[in-house]
Amino acid sequence: MRGLLTGILAALILLTVNGVVNCMGDFLVLLTDDGTYQVFDFGEDVDQGRLEEGDSVTVTYTGELGSEDPVPVAVSVEKTDAV
C-alpha cells in the first residue's frame, strides 16, 4: 500500500530539471546540468516538433528521475537560452 501511495504522489508532483536534449525519438534523453543522463516519456501536450538535439531546455516532469519503471513523464519542455 505504501508503494502505491508513493507512486500516486510522485505522479501528482511537478518537478523541473535543466539540461540539453541529447537524443529524441519515442522518448527524450536529457543531459542534465549536473552531467547525468535522464530518460523521459513525452506527455501528450509536449510539442516534440519544435525540439532538436542540442537544444537547452527546462523539463517539467512527473515521476522520479532515474526510475525505469515507470519512466518519468515530461509534461512540458521549454527551450532556454544556453549559458
N, CA, C and O atoms as a printed pandas DataFrame, in Angstrom:
     atom_number atom_name residue_name chain_id  residue_number  x_coord  y_coord  z_coord
0              1         N          MET        A               1    0.815   -1.188    0.000
1              2        CA          MET        A               1    0.000    0.000    0.000
2              3         C          MET        A               1    0.862    1.258    0.000
3              4         O          MET        A               1    0.557    2.229   -0.693
4              5         N          ARG        A               2    1.936    1.234    0.777
5              6        CA          ARG        A               2    2.828    2.396    0.847
6              7         C          ARG        A               2    3.437    2.712   -0.514
7              8         O          ARG        A               2    3.530    3.879   -0.895
8              9         N          GLY        A               3    3.855    1.679   -1.252
9             10        CA          GLY        A               3    4.423    1.871   -2.588
10            11         C          GLY        A               3    3.426    2.481   -3.548
11            12         O          GLY        A               3    3.785    3.322   -4.372
12            13         N          LEU        A               4    2.177    2.062   -3.446
13            14        CA          LEU        A               4    1.125    2.606   -4.297
14            15         C          LEU        A               4    0.922    4.089   -4.006
15            16         O          LEU        A               4    0.819    4.894   -4.932
16            17         N          LEU        A               5    0.865    4.453   -2.737
17            18        CA          LEU        A               5    0.692    5.862   -2.372
18            19         C          LEU        A               5    1.878    6.699   -2.813
19            20         O          LEU        A               5    1.694    7.821   -3.283
20            21         N          THR        A               6    3.079    6.186   -2.674
21            22        CA          THR        A               6    4.271    6.898   -3.125
22            23         C          THR        A               6    4.214    7.131   -4.630
23            24         O          THR        A               6    4.559    8.214   -5.102
24            25         N          GLY        A               7    3.784    6.132   -5.383
25            26        CA          GLY        A               7    3.658    6.265   -6.834
26            27         C          GLY        A               7    2.614    7.287   -7.236
27            28         O          GLY        A               7    2.817    8.051   -8.180
28            29         N          ILE        A               8    1.501    7.303   -6.525
29            30        CA          ILE        A               8    0.448    8.275   -6.816
30            31         C          ILE        A               8    0.937    9.685   -6.529
31            32         O          ILE        A               8    0.723   10.589   -7.337
32            33         N          LEU        A               9    1.588    9.885   -5.397
33            34        CA          LEU        A               9    2.116   11.210   -5.057
34            35         C          LEU        A               9    3.163   11.663   -6.067
35            36         O          LEU        A               9    3.170   12.830   -6.458
36            37         N          ALA        A              10    4.041   10.772   -6.494
37            38        CA          ALA        A              10    5.075   11.124   -7.476
38            39         C          ALA        A              10    4.448   11.547   -8.794
39            40         O          ALA        A              10    4.991   12.406   -9.490
40            41         N          ALA        A              11    3.315   10.959   -9.145
41            42        CA          ALA        A              11    2.645   11.302  -10.403
42            43         C          ALA        A              11    1.954   12.659  -10.318
43            44         O          ALA        A              11    1.683   13.271  -11.351
44            45         N          LEU        A              12    1.664   13.139   -9.121
45            46        CA          LEU        A              12    0.954   14.397   -8.946
46            47         C          LEU        A              12    1.881   15.594   -8.777
47            48         O          LEU        A              12    1.475   16.726   -9.041
48            49         N          ILE        A              13    3.105   15.369   -8.349
49            50        CA          ILE        A              13    4.046   16.451   -8.083
50            51         C          ILE        A              13    4.810   16.792   -9.352
51            52         O          ILE        A              13    5.359   15.908  -10.009
52            53         N          LEU        A              14    4.846   18.078   -9.698
53            54        CA          LEU        A              14    5.597   18.531  -10.862
54            55         C          LEU        A              14    6.948   19.060  -10.411
55            56         O          LEU        A              14    7.032   19.888   -9.504
56            57         N          LEU        A              15    8.001   18.576  -11.052
57            58        CA          LEU        A              15    9.372   18.991  -10.765
58            59         C          LEU        A              15   10.004   19.489  -12.049
59            60         O          LEU        A              15    9.482   19.236  -13.135
60            61         N          THR        A              16   11.127   20.196  -11.941
61            62        CA          THR        A              16   11.824   20.668  -13.140
62            63         C          THR        A              16   13.299   20.284  -13.080
63            64         O          THR        A              16   13.884   20.110  -12.011
64            65         N          VAL        A              17   13.871   20.159  -14.273
65            66        CA          VAL        A              17   15.302   19.911  -14.411
66            67         C          VAL        A              17   15.755   20.597  -15.702
67            68         O          VAL        A              17   15.028   20.621  -16.695
68            69         N          ASN        A              18   16.957   21.148  -15.669
69            70        CA          ASN        A              18   17.530   21.825  -16.832
70            71         C          ASN        A              18   18.589   20.947  -17.473
71            72         O          ASN        A              18   19.248   20.154  -16.800
72            73         N          GLY        A              19   18.747   21.098  -18.793
73            74        CA          GLY        A              19   19.780   20.349  -19.479
74            75         C          GLY        A              19   19.728   20.572  -20.977
75            76         O          GLY        A              19   19.123   21.527  -21.465
76            77         N          VAL        A              20   20.376   19.670  -21.693
77            78        CA          VAL        A              20   20.476   19.732  -23.149
78            79         C          VAL        A              20   19.865   18.466  -23.728
79            80         O          VAL        A              20   20.135   17.361  -23.257
80            81         N          VAL        A              21   19.030   18.638  -24.767
81            82        CA          VAL        A              21   18.437   17.483  -25.441
82            83         C          VAL        A              21   19.572   16.688  -26.082
83            84         O          VAL        A              21   20.266   17.183  -26.970
84            85         N          ASN        A              22   19.752   15.449  -25.619
85            86        CA          ASN        A              22   20.818   14.594  -26.134
86            87         C          ASN        A              22   20.324   13.706  -27.257
87            88         O          ASN        A              22   21.037   13.472  -28.233
88            89         N          CYS        A              23   19.093   13.207  -27.119
89            90        CA          CYS        A              23   18.547   12.278  -28.099
90            91         C          CYS        A              23   17.026   12.335  -28.017
91            92         O          CYS        A              23   16.451   12.434  -26.934
92            93         N          MET        A              24   16.391   12.271  -29.179
93            94        CA          MET        A              24   14.930   12.245  -29.216
94            95         C          MET        A              24   14.457   11.142  -30.138
95            96         O          MET        A              24   15.107   10.819  -31.132
96            97         N          GLY        A              25   13.343   10.582  -29.803
97            98        CA          GLY        A              25   12.673    9.560  -30.600
98            99         C          GLY        A              25   11.303    9.400  -29.987
99           100         O          GLY        A              25   10.537   10.357  -29.884
100          101         N          ASP        A              26   10.999    8.175  -29.579
101          102        CA          ASP        A              26    9.755    7.939  -28.848
102          103         C          ASP        A              26    9.862    8.460  -27.421
103          104         O          ASP        A              26    8.862    8.533  -26.706
104          105         N          PHE        A              27   11.065    8.820  -27.010
105          106        CA          PHE        A              27   11.323    9.327  -25.665
106          107         C          PHE        A              27   12.420   10.387  -25.750
107          108         O          PHE        A              27   13.046   10.553  -26.796
108          109         N          LEU        A              28   12.649   11.094  -24.664
109          110        CA          LEU        A              28   13.656   12.153  -24.592
110          111         C          LEU        A              28   14.800   11.708  -23.696
111          112         O          LEU        A              28   14.574   11.214  -22.591
112          113         N          VAL        A              29   16.036   11.884  -24.171
113          114        CA          VAL        A              29   17.213   11.699  -23.323
114          115         C          VAL        A              29   17.799   13.084  -23.101
115          116         O          VAL        A              29   18.159   13.779  -24.051
116          117         N          LEU        A              30   17.890   13.477  -21.833
117          118        CA          LEU        A              30   18.376   14.792  -21.444
118          119         C          LEU        A              30   19.712   14.648  -20.742
119          120         O          LEU        A              30   19.855   13.832  -19.831
120          121         N          LEU        A              31   20.701   15.447  -21.166
121          122        CA          LEU        A              31   21.953   15.564  -20.426
122          123         C          LEU        A              31   21.759   16.731  -19.471
123          124         O          LEU        A              31   21.738   17.885  -19.898
124          125         N          THR        A              32   21.618   16.442  -18.183
125          126        CA          THR        A              32   21.288   17.475  -17.211
126          127         C          THR        A              32   22.492   18.362  -16.919
127          128         O          THR        A              32   23.631   18.026  -17.244
128          129         N          ASP        A              33   22.208   19.504  -16.296
129          130        CA          ASP        A              33   23.277   20.437  -15.947
130          131         C          ASP        A              33   24.299   19.828  -14.990
131          132         O          ASP        A              33   25.436   20.294  -14.925
132          133         N          ASP        A              34   23.905   18.786  -14.243
133          134        CA          ASP        A              34   24.871   18.151  -13.330
134          135         C          ASP        A              34   25.612   16.980  -13.981
135          136         O          ASP        A              34   26.346   16.252  -13.313
136          137         N          GLY        A              35   25.408   16.802  -15.319
137          138        CA          GLY        A              35   26.188   15.818  -16.064
138          139         C          GLY        A              35   25.620   14.416  -16.102
139          140         O          GLY        A              35   26.309   13.492  -16.533
140          141         N          THR        A              36   24.374   14.226  -15.662
141          142        CA          THR        A              36   23.763   12.899  -15.728
142          143         C          THR        A              36   22.797   12.831  -16.900
143          144         O          THR        A              36   22.270   13.853  -17.341
144          145         N          TYR        A              37   22.572   11.645  -17.393
145          146        CA          TYR        A              37   21.597   11.420  -18.455
146          147         C          TYR        A              37   20.299   10.953  -17.823
147          148         O          TYR        A              37   20.298   10.060  -16.975
148          149         N          GLN        A              38   19.183   11.563  -18.241
149          150        CA          GLN        A              38   17.867   11.187  -17.739
150          151         C          GLN        A              38   16.949   10.905  -18.920
151          152         O          GLN        A              38   16.984   11.609  -19.930
152          153         N          VAL        A              39   16.132    9.876  -18.784
153          154        CA          VAL        A              39   15.197    9.470  -19.831
154          155         C          VAL        A              39   13.787    9.856  -19.400
155          156         O          VAL        A              39   13.405    9.664  -18.246
156          157         N          PHE        A              40   13.011   10.409  -20.349
157          158        CA          PHE        A              40   11.632   10.810  -20.093
158          159         C          PHE        A              40   10.736   10.301  -21.212
159          160         O          PHE        A              40   11.121   10.319  -22.381
160          161         N          ASP        A              41    9.550    9.850  -20.854
161          162        CA          ASP        A              41    8.490    9.679  -21.843
162          163         C          ASP        A              41    7.904   11.058  -22.098
163          164         O          ASP        A              41    8.005   11.939  -21.244
164          165         N          PHE        A              42    7.293   11.257  -23.262
165          166        CA          PHE        A              42    6.653   12.525  -23.577
166          167         C          PHE        A              42    5.192   12.501  -23.135
167          168         O          PHE        A              42    4.465   11.554  -23.434
168          169         N          GLY        A              43    4.762   13.544  -22.424
169          170        CA          GLY        A              43    3.351   13.719  -22.121
170          171         C          GLY        A              43    2.621   14.110  -23.384
171          172         O          GLY        A              43    3.246   14.538  -24.354
172          173         N          GLU        A              44    1.301   13.972  -23.390
173          174        CA          GLU        A              44    0.540   14.212  -24.617
174          175         C          GLU        A              44    0.565   15.648  -25.087
175          176         O          GLU        A              44    0.343   15.895  -26.272
176          177         N          ASP        A              45    0.826   16.612  -24.213
177          178        CA          ASP        A              45    0.806   18.022  -24.610
178          179         C          ASP        A              45    2.180   18.564  -25.031
179          180         O          ASP        A              45    2.297   19.745  -25.357
180          181         N          VAL        A              46    3.203   17.733  -25.029
181          182        CA          VAL        A              46    4.546   18.193  -25.404
182          183         C          VAL        A              46    4.670   18.211  -26.924
183          184         O          VAL        A              46    4.432   17.202  -27.588
184          185         N          ASP        A              47    5.046   19.377  -27.468
185          186        CA          ASP        A              47    5.236   19.533  -28.911
186          187         C          ASP        A              47    6.674   19.162  -29.272
187          188         O          ASP        A              47    7.581   19.991  -29.197
188          189         N          GLN        A              48    6.863   17.906  -29.664
189          190        CA          GLN        A              48    8.205   17.416  -29.977
190          191         C          GLN        A              48    8.764   18.034  -31.245
191          192         O          GLN        A              48    9.981   18.083  -31.426
192          193         N          GLY        A              49    7.894   18.504  -32.121
193          194        CA          GLY        A              49    8.310   19.034  -33.411
194          195         C          GLY        A              49    9.157   20.293  -33.319
195          196         O          GLY        A              49    9.873   20.620  -34.266
196          197         N          ARG        A              50    9.092   21.000  -32.209
197          198        CA          ARG        A              50    9.876   22.226  -32.089
198          199         C          ARG        A              50   11.169   22.023  -31.309
199          200         O          ARG        A              50   11.879   22.984  -31.014
200          201         N          LEU        A              51   11.473   20.779  -30.978
201          202        CA          LEU        A              51   12.699   20.472  -30.246
202          203         C          LEU        A              51   13.708   19.794  -31.158
203          204         O          LEU        A              51   13.352   19.015  -32.042
204          205         N          GLU        A              52   14.977   20.110  -30.921
205          206        CA          GLU        A              52   16.061   19.481  -31.671
206          207         C          GLU        A              52   17.152   19.041  -30.712
207          208         O          GLU        A              52   17.317   19.613  -29.634
208          209         N          GLU        A              53   17.889   18.028  -31.112
209          210        CA          GLU        A              53   19.044   17.613  -30.316
210          211         C          GLU        A              53   19.993   18.794  -30.195
211          212         O          GLU        A              53   20.267   19.476  -31.183
212          213         N          GLY        A              54   20.496   19.039  -28.993
213          214        CA          GLY        A              54   21.395   20.153  -28.734
214          215         C          GLY        A              54   20.702   21.365  -28.126
215          216         O          GLY        A              54   21.372   22.287  -27.662
216          217         N          ASP        A              55   19.351   21.380  -28.121
217          218        CA          ASP        A              55   18.623   22.488  -27.507
218          219         C          ASP        A              55   18.805   22.482  -25.993
219          220         O          ASP        A              55   18.750   21.428  -25.360
220          221         N          SER        A              56   19.021   23.665  -25.415
221          222        CA          SER        A              56   18.998   23.825  -23.965
222          223         C          SER        A              56   17.542   23.975  -23.559
223          224         O          SER        A              56   16.813   24.783  -24.135
224          225         N          VAL        A              57   17.114   23.195  -22.563
225          226        CA          VAL        A              57   15.704   23.162  -22.191
226          227         C          VAL        A              57   15.520   23.065  -20.679
227          228         O          VAL        A              57   16.428   22.694  -19.936
228          229         N          THR        A              58   14.313   23.411  -20.260
229          230        CA          THR        A              58   13.832   23.102  -18.919
230          231         C          THR        A              58   12.694   22.112  -19.086
231          232         O          THR        A              58   11.726   22.373  -19.800
232          233         N          VAL        A              59   12.822   20.970  -18.420
233          234        CA          VAL        A              59   11.807   19.920  -18.489
234          235         C          VAL        A              59   11.010   19.929  -17.189
235          236         O          VAL        A              59   11.576   19.817  -16.101
236          237         N          THR        A              60    9.707   20.063  -17.313
237          238        CA          THR        A              60    8.809   19.887  -16.174
238          239         C          THR        A              60    8.270   18.469  -16.285
239          240         O          THR        A              60    7.789   18.069  -17.345
240          241         N          TYR        A              61    8.346   17.711  -15.203
241          242        CA          TYR        A              61    8.029   16.285  -15.279
242          243         C          TYR        A              61    7.334   15.791  -14.021
243          244         O          TYR        A              61    7.347   16.439  -12.975
244          245         N          THR        A              62    6.732   14.627  -14.162
245          246        CA          THR        A              62    6.205   13.885  -13.020
246          247         C          THR        A              62    7.018   12.607  -12.905
247          248         O          THR        A              62    7.611   12.150  -13.883
248          249         N          GLY        A              63    7.045   12.038  -11.722
249          250        CA          GLY        A              63    7.782   10.803  -11.508
250          251         C          GLY        A              63    9.108   11.067  -10.830
251          252         O          GLY        A              63    9.345   12.142  -10.279
252          253         N          GLU        A              64    9.969   10.063  -10.884
253          254        CA          GLU        A              64   11.245   10.117  -10.182
254          255         C          GLU        A              64   12.392    9.953  -11.172
255          256         O          GLU        A              64   12.438    8.980  -11.925
256          257         N          LEU        A              65   13.323   10.916  -11.165
257          258        CA          LEU        A              65   14.488   10.813  -12.048
258          259         C          LEU        A              65   15.229    9.514  -11.772
259          260         O          LEU        A              65   15.390    9.106  -10.622
260          261         N          GLY        A              66   15.672    8.877  -12.835
261          262        CA          GLY        A              66   16.428    7.638  -12.704
262          263         C          GLY        A              66   15.560    6.391  -12.636
263          264         O          GLY        A              66   16.074    5.276  -12.722
264          265         N          SER        A              67   14.260    6.564  -12.484
265          266        CA          SER        A              67   13.359    5.413  -12.413
266          267         C          SER        A              67   13.160    4.834  -13.812
267          268         O          SER        A              67   13.015    5.570  -14.788
268          269         N          GLU        A              68   13.156    3.512  -13.889
269          270        CA          GLU        A              68   12.906    2.847  -15.166
270          271         C          GLU        A              68   11.499    2.262  -15.235
271          272         O          GLU        A              68   11.018    1.925  -16.317
272          273         N          ASP        A              69   10.843    2.142  -14.092
273          274        CA          ASP        A              69    9.500    1.567  -14.072
274          275         C          ASP        A              69    8.690    2.203  -12.952
275          276         O          ASP        A              69    8.740    1.736  -11.814
276          277         N          PRO        A              70    7.955    3.247  -13.251
277          278        CA          PRO        A              70    7.785    3.878  -14.554
278          279         C          PRO        A              70    8.836    4.950  -14.819
279          280         O          PRO        A              70    9.438    5.494  -13.893
280          281         N          VAL        A              71    9.041    5.240  -16.088
281          282        CA          VAL        A              71    9.945    6.304  -16.517
282          283         C          VAL        A              71    9.250    7.640  -16.223
283          284         O          VAL        A              71    8.035    7.739  -16.391
284          285         N          PRO        A              72    9.993    8.674  -15.785
285          286        CA          PRO        A              72    9.366    9.984  -15.594
286          287         C          PRO        A              72    8.722   10.475  -16.897
287          288         O          PRO        A              72    9.175   10.136  -17.990
288          289         N          VAL        A              73    7.665   11.275  -16.765
289          290        CA          VAL        A              73    6.941   11.799  -17.921
290          291         C          VAL        A              73    7.150   13.303  -18.014
291          292         O          VAL        A              73    6.848   14.038  -17.074
292          293         N          ALA        A              74    7.671   13.758  -19.153
293          294        CA          ALA        A              74    7.842   15.190  -19.409
294          295         C          ALA        A              74    6.484   15.760  -19.784
295          296         O          ALA        A              74    5.903   15.372  -20.797
296          297         N          VAL        A              75    5.971   16.687  -18.962
297          298        CA          VAL        A              75    4.676   17.295  -19.259
298          299         C          VAL        A              75    4.860   18.643  -19.967
299          300         O          VAL        A              75    3.920   19.176  -20.556
300          301         N          SER        A              76    6.080   19.185  -19.903
301          302        CA          SER        A              76    6.412   20.430  -20.591
302          303         C          SER        A              76    7.914   20.447  -20.849
303          304         O          SER        A              76    8.708   20.086  -19.980
304          305         N          VAL        A              77    8.296   20.871  -22.054
305          306        CA          VAL        A              77    9.713   21.038  -22.389
306          307         C          VAL        A              77    9.833   22.401  -23.050
307          308         O          VAL        A              77    9.333   22.612  -24.154
308          309         N          GLU        A              78   10.501   23.326  -22.366
309          310        CA          GLU        A              78   10.638   24.696  -22.850
310          311         C          GLU        A              78   12.089   24.997  -23.165
311          312         O          GLU        A              78   12.975   24.707  -22.361
312          313         N          LYS        A              79   12.343   25.586  -24.351
313          314        CA          LYS        A              79   13.698   25.994  -24.709
314          315         C          LYS        A              79   14.147   27.122  -23.797
315          316         O          LYS        A              79   13.357   27.980  -23.406
316          317         N          THR        A              80   15.440   27.104  -23.463
317          318        CA          THR        A              80   16.049   28.165  -22.664
318          319         C          THR        A              80   17.241   28.707  -23.408
319          320         O          THR        A              80   17.710   28.094  -24.367
320          321         N          ASP        A              81   17.739   29.852  -22.980
321          322        CA          ASP        A              81   18.952   30.397  -23.560
322          323         C          ASP        A              81   20.139   29.627  -23.015
323          324         O          ASP        A              81   20.248   29.419  -21.807
324          325         N          ALA        A              82   21.035   29.198  -23.908
325          326        CA          ALA        A              82   22.245   28.499  -23.464
326          327         C          ALA        A              82   23.123   29.477  -22.707
327          328         O          ALA        A              82   23.257   30.642  -23.082
328          329         N          VAL        A              83   23.718   28.976  -21.633
329          330        CA          VAL        A              83   24.570   29.833  -20.811
330          331         C          VAL        A              83   26.006   29.664  -21.188
331          332         O          VAL        A              83   26.877   30.307  -20.602
